Amino acid sequence: MTAMVIDGKQIAEQTRAEAAAGALALKTRTGVVPHLAAVLVGEDPASAVYVRNKQIACEKAGFKSTLHRLPASTGQGELLALVQALNADSGVHGILVQLPLPKGIDTTLILDAILPAKDVDGFHPENVGLLQQGRPRFLPCTPAGVMRMLKVSGIETAGKHAVVIGRSDIVGKPMAALLVQKGADATVTLCHSRTRDIGAFCREADILVAALGIPQFVKGDWVKPGAVVIDVGINRVGDKLVGDVDYLPAAQVASAITPVPGGVGPMTIAMLLANTLQAATNLSGLDGR
Ligand code: GUN
């Protein structure tokens, strides 16, 4: 078997076009233009590229985006004051503090300070709790992107055994929560660095989501024939980007697989636009509730 390749670029493009259409409709009805404020602290080159790409996507979709760029020496109090100012600014609908933050800044304290109604990353504990209770406000962008890819690709999750590798707050934990929630209805196993014999769990997976950040960790013979393989990893090895899955052997046995690059990666930004549009709509009192 050779797997169907799930084209994240194309699905992301479609998702971004929907966000652009939604933004235009909101502007026509209310004059409101969705506005994302991004905060970048320090000089991490990868973070700078990610934030730039988020800004470009906003502008292409007709959103407003502003970048607050602060030096690595920024104190926690100063960053907290910026977040509070963005919370209070009624012209800002979404706030994104790019992670990781420099050492010496308490990430939890900063993320907890973001107004939940503007938390388009879905990292605030109130939004995490709402997701766990099955009444989400904002879904974290990467796992929400994976769910959209599965849906658009016609991949059924109900009753399937989904194995997620990685227990990060950004991907692994919310991914497991989304797959298990009513409507998705998968049976979920969450594996992590202390799991014994991860390969044995992977071989039992109908849907395998790799989100641990180790290049080509998942071997081809860990993939059950006909399984769906979702690779969330983006690892730089030399001058190449590779995922957390050993792609070629895995693609020989899977029924569907996401490539790296061009798989899950583009979906993260597309879902950020969807969340920012939702925030702008909610804050404009047009959410129908
Ligand atoms: N760093 C890596 N991924 C993300 C993300 O989705 N959001 C933010 N804010 N920072 C990140």
Residues whose N, C-alpha, C, O or C-beta is under 5 A from the ligand:
A	BS01	GUN	L96 V97 Q98 L99 P100 D121
